[in-house]
Amino acid sequence: MKQNTSHVGKGLWKLNKETIKWPPYVNRIRKLLVEMANQMELKRDKMINIWTETKKTIKRIGIEETNNRRQQIQKIERKMKNKLGQKVRTFKDTKNDRQEIGKLIKELNENGRTRTKKSQKTTKTKYLKEGQKSMKYFFNLNKNKHDPQVITGLLNKSRKLITDTTKMCKIASEYHKEL
């Protein structure tokens, strides 16, 4: 039974969501799956070996295409920044130049905003999934260092400060009944 199981290494590899939609990635994966199907038809190797190799290749292709996509985005951004710098250097106070510069700035800002939103979503998801464990730990450490807080008085319904303990208990119980 152990012969049929494939080796699983340490850690977990996650594919970037944006890469899944990336056309070069999709095309390479399609070709890979066609090759895998052909190998299975010919039964050249055990199915588990074919699938293990396919998974390794999918991971490698995912990493390569993620890097390619990132490089292309950076290249486009550099071109836009260069174009903006060139427009600013050769600026003539015309309506057309102002519009082009405004359009380039708006496009650069929009790219930055979308990247920020994506990273915020990722962070929020990670926070919701894992929680804020370190903060809880530090709060508990700090909680023991503080003196207990004593309530010296409460305001009644007529907004008068009451300091008598029995009357304060009545005010608190009335308040909680009304909730």
N, C-alpha and C positions, 0 to 999 in steps of 0.2 A: 504494500500500500504506500510505503514511503517513497518508492521509486516514481510514482505518478505526481508527487507534489513538487512544485517548483520552488527554488530558493527565494525567500523574501528577505531583503536586506533591512538595515536599520532605517528608521524615519519614514516620512510620508512625503511623497512628491505631489504637488498640486499644480495643475495647469491653469494658466492665466485665462480668465473668461474671455477677454478681448482677443486672445490668440485663437480661440475656437472659431471665431467668425472671420479670421484673417484668411483671405482667398488662397495665398500660397500654401498655408498650413493645410487647409481643406483638400487642396489638389494632391499634396504629397501623401496625406493619409489615405485618400481614395486609392492612389496607385499602390500603396503598401497593402491595403486590404484586398485588392484584386490579386496581388502576388501571393498573399496568404491563402486566399481561396484556391488559387491554382495549385499551391503546394499541398493543400489538404486533399484536393481531388486526386493528385498523383500519389498521395500517401508516401512522400519521400522520407518523412520523419514522423516520429510520434507526435500526436496532436499537442500534447503538453509542451513539447520542445518548440513547436511552431508558434504557439501562443506566447510562450515566454520570450522568445526572440522578438515577436511582434510588439509586445508591451515595451521591451527595452528600446526598440526602434521608435515607437510612438513617443516615448519620453525624450529621446534624443532629438527627434524632429521638433517636438514642442519647445524644448530649450533653444534650439537653433532659431526657430521662427519667432519666438518671443524676443530674442536678441536682435534679429533682423528688423522686426517691427519697431522696436525701440530706437534702433539706429535710424530708420527711415523717418520716424517722427522727429527725432532730434535734428536730422538733416533738413527737414521741411521748416522747422522752427528757426534754425540758423539762417536759412535762405530768407525767411521773412524778416528776421532781425537785420540782416545785411541790406535787404531792400529798403527797410525803414531807415537805416543809417544813411544809405545813399540818398534817399529822398530828402532827409533832413539836411544833409550837406549841400545839396543842390536846390535847396528850397527857394522858390520864388513865390511871393505872396499872391497866389492865384487861387481861385475857388477849386480848381481841379486838383492842385497839389494838396490843399488842405483836406479835401475829401479822401484822396488816396492815403495820406498819412493817418487820418482818422480811421479809415477802413483797416489798415494794417495794425494799428494799435488795438482796435476792437477785436480783430481776429487773434492776435497774440494773447490778449486778456482772456478771451473765450477759451482758448486752448489751456491756459493755466487754470481757469476755473473748473473745467471738466476734469482735469487731472486731480485737482484738489478735492472735488466731489467724490471721485472714485476712491481716493485714498481715505477720505472720511468714512465712506460706506464700509470699506474693508476694516478700518479700525473699529467702527461701531459694531460690526458683526463679530469681530474677534472679542471685543469687550463683552458683548451679550453672551457669547459662547463660553468664555473663560471666567468672566467676572473680574472684579478688581481685588484680587487676593492680597496683593502686597499692601494696599491701603488699609484693608481690614486688619491686617497684622499690626501695622504701625498705630492705628487708632486704638487697638487693644492695649498696646504697650503704653501709650500716652494716657489712656483712661485711668490706669492705676496710679499715675503720678498726681492727678488732680484731687483736691480736697472735695468732699461731697458738698454740693450746693444746698444751702438751706433757704427755704422760702420764708421770709420774715413777715409778709403780709399779702393780702389779696384785696382787690377792689370788689365791692358788692354792686348790686344793680343800680344803686343811686350814685355810683362812682366814688364811694367813700372808702378809704383805706382801713381794713380791719386787720388787727394783729393778734387777736385772741384766737388760740388754737382751736377751740371747739367751734367757734363761729366760722373759722376758715374751713374746717371740715364740712360744715353745712353748706357753705358757698360752693365748695368743690363738688359735693354730691348733687346739688341743684343744677350746677352747670352741666355735669355729665348726664343727668336725666333729660335735659333739654336737647341734647345732641341727637 
